[in-house]
Amino acid sequence: MSTPPAGRPDLQAYWMPFTANRAYKSDPLLLASAAGMHYTTPDGRQILDGIAGLWCVNAGHCHPRIVAAIREQAGRLDYATAFNLGHPAAFELADQLVKLAPENLGHAFFVNSGSEAVDTALKIALAYHRARGEGQRFRFIGRERGYHGVGFGGMSVGGMVANRRTFGANMMPGVDHLPHTHDLARNAFSRGQPAHGAGLADALERIIALHDPSTIAGVIVEPVAGSAGVLVPPVGYLERLRQICDRHGLLLIFDEVITGFGRTGAAFAADTFGVRPDVMTVAKGITCGAVPMGAVLVDRRIYEGCMTGPEQGVEFFHGYTYSGHPLACAAGLAALAVYRDEDLFGRAARLAPVFADALHSLKGAPHVIDIRNIGLMGAVELTPRKDQPTLRALEVFRRCFDRGVLVRTTGDTIALTPPLIIEPAQIDRIITTLRAVLAEVA
Ligand SMILES: Cc1ncc(COP(=O)(O)O)c(C=O)c1O
């Protein structure tokens, strides 16, 4: 095994997630520190962060108030179990989250990631139906191209083929999928919500009829599909899903792991689109990415419905050692305070048209076949290279990084989801860089 260059760690032991390990280790990119809108590399180069870390650092990196809150908490109470014990910050954060969320969501269950939030949400749905005597409702309906993390539940309701094929034999049973809403022929270059496709929600009626509504526990969708390349819901689509769920007694679960905390220009995408879910999963921006955390927010009737059995008995046999971890709660409280005091959700809404104009100015650039946007969430879809899907987008990513701009790729789509503190001049820099790189790549 070769010795790493001086000052660089040996890269071999770490099996990196969602990474081409061999390619990465032969040409690694490392980050050493971060502040505000920028990362700094070990050799001192500044990288403008166009993707908020991984759709999570909504108030920018190393926000001083969030850093101070974590430091202070670490020195005062490092850990407390959430099983039959508690600490004030967990209760306070739950209270603040439900006050921020749509009015019907009255309770928060803490987890440590988006994947755990999704699997927990599915279990809550099953527990709720069982508690009210409808334990035969065991099926879930997800959507093609949906991403709900990597637990067995989230993977099963998810619809990203590469994440599923290896584990196919062990998918959760009883899952079906709605068609995705991506429609280049009718909706390419839509600004905001595309006009066509509300009728795709009617596929839910057919799936429900096939399986019998009394067997279905819930429907889970991302209000805006993120990891599949920022697929904005067509006008009227989410409303129809809501109506159909209501008609058949299904719980509607919004996975807001990406869209939560200002990304769409309001606290949650549920607010942006005016559709209330029964259950909402959040993570990422809940702590501004600074400490791992997720939460499941549930409608009051779901919590009340689960509070059955003897008063001394555990009502829901589920939880994690690190549920409501003190450091995560401290980071969460500080992040919410920063979002509020700096009006970052309002800022995202005000910047959204500037972002949309800049993004859509790439129409006509080489390889570009679609541009999509909502709030501070955007995507530029490229034609794939013949027989080499994803490689053109990966080259764009690399060339942008070399010019000091971080973008993300998913398939042949470039995703842009900057921290909500971005300045118009920085939006301009990202787009100018992307334009130049698109002109270079074959
Ligand atoms: C919508 C959605 N759900 C769930 C997850 C999984 O979150 P985590 O990676 O924190 O497990 C993600 C991650 O990107 C996501 O985008």
The ligand as an SDF file (V2000), in Angstrom:
LIG
                    3D

 16 16  0  0  0  0  0  0  0  0999 V2000
  -36.2170   13.3320    1.2250 C   0  0  0  0  0  0  0  0  0  0  0  0
  -35.1740   12.6080    1.9740 C   0  0  0  0  0  0  0  0  0  0  0  0
  -35.5300   11.7040    2.9010 N   0  0  0  0  0  0  0  0  0  0  0  0
  -34.6270   11.0420    3.6340 C   0  0  0  0  0  0  0  0  0  0  0  0
  -33.2780   11.2650    3.4590 C   0  0  0  0  0  0  0  0  0  0  0  0
  -32.2790   10.4920    4.2560 C   0  0  0  0  0  0  0  0  0  0  0  0
  -31.6650   11.3130    5.1590 O   0  0  0  0  0  0  0  0  0  0  0  0
  -30.3060   10.8170    5.8840 P   0  0  0  0  0  0  0  0  0  0  0  0
  -29.2510   10.8240    4.8260 O   0  0  0  0  0  0  0  0  0  0  0  0
  -30.1100   11.8640    6.9520 O   0  0  0  0  0  0  0  0  0  0  0  0
  -30.5790    9.4810    6.4440 O   0  0  0  0  0  0  0  0  0  0  0  0
  -32.8620   12.2020    2.5210 C   0  0  0  0  0  0  0  0  0  0  0  0
  -31.4270   12.4820    2.3290 C   0  0  0  0  0  0  0  0  0  0  0  0
  -31.0210   13.1760    1.4390 O   0  0  0  0  0  0  0  0  0  0  0  0
  -33.8230   12.8830    1.7550 C   0  0  0  0  0  0  0  0  0  0  0  0
  -33.4710   13.7640    0.8180 O   0  0  0  0  0  0  0  0  0  0  0  0
  1  2  1  0
  2  3  1  0
  2 15  2  0
  3  4  2  0
  4  5  1  0
  5  6  1  0
  5 12  2  0
  6  7  1  0
  7  8  1  0
  8  9  2  0
  8 10  1  0
  8 11  1  0
 12 13  1  0
 12 15  1  0
 13 14  2  0
 15 16  1  0
M  END
$$$$
